[in-house]
Amino acid sequence: MQFENGVSASGIPGVTWVKASASQGVGNCVEVADLGGGEVAVRHSRFPDGPALVFSDGEFSAFLDGAKGSEFDHMTA
């Protein structure tokens, strides 16, 4: 099954949403879900029924590589 960007996160059945352990449960993080079929969904943890962005495995892997390489560190306060 394929999903479009902006789909309601609550409208994606049967997935497990995962958040980083660094969030410490304070509601200021993103959550990700493996959609199968080569796609990953991302949602805001404070709005679990809000929109989800959907990325291909390749897109998500490129983002993770950039994050692991500290390419986005300048964007944090």
N, C-alpha and C positions, 0 to 999 in steps of 0.2 A: 504494500500500500504506500502511495506517495502522498506527501503533505505539502501544501503551499506555505510560503512565509506569511506570518501573521495569523496563522490558524490559532484558534483558541487552544491554549495548552490543555484545558480540561477536555477538549474534543479529540485528544489523541489517546485512544484506549489501550490498555494493557502495557504501558511502559512504566519503568521505574525511574523516577527522577533522583538524581544524585547531586549533592552539593559538596563543596570542598570542606574538609574538616577545619580549615582555618577560619571559616565563617563563625564558628562558635555559637551557632544558633541565634544570632541577633538580627537575622532578617535582612542583612545587607550583602547578599551574594546572588550569584546566578546558579541555576541548576541545569544539568544536562541530562538528556535521555537518549539512549541508543534506539533508533527507530527501526533498525534492521534494514535490509535492502540498500545499505551504503549511505544512510542518512543519520544525522545527529540533530536533535532539537535543543534549543537553549531558551530558558525563560527566567524572568526575574522572580526571586524567591518571595518577595512581598506581595506579588500579584500572581498567585498560582493558577488562576483562571484566565489570566491575561494572554496576550499574544505570544506565540513562540516563533523564534527564527529557526529555520531549517537549513542545515548545511550538508553538503556532501562530505564523505569521509576525507577526501582530499583537501577540501576547504578547511575543515576542522583541524586536520593534521597540520596544515600550514600555519594556522593560528596558534596551535599548541607549540609548534617549533619556535615561533616568534616569541611567545610568552616565556618559554624555557630559556631562550637566548637573551632575555631581559630587554627585548625591543620595545616593550610598552611600559617599562618602569617609570618613564618620565610623565606618564599620565595619572599617576597616583598623587594624592595630596600629601 
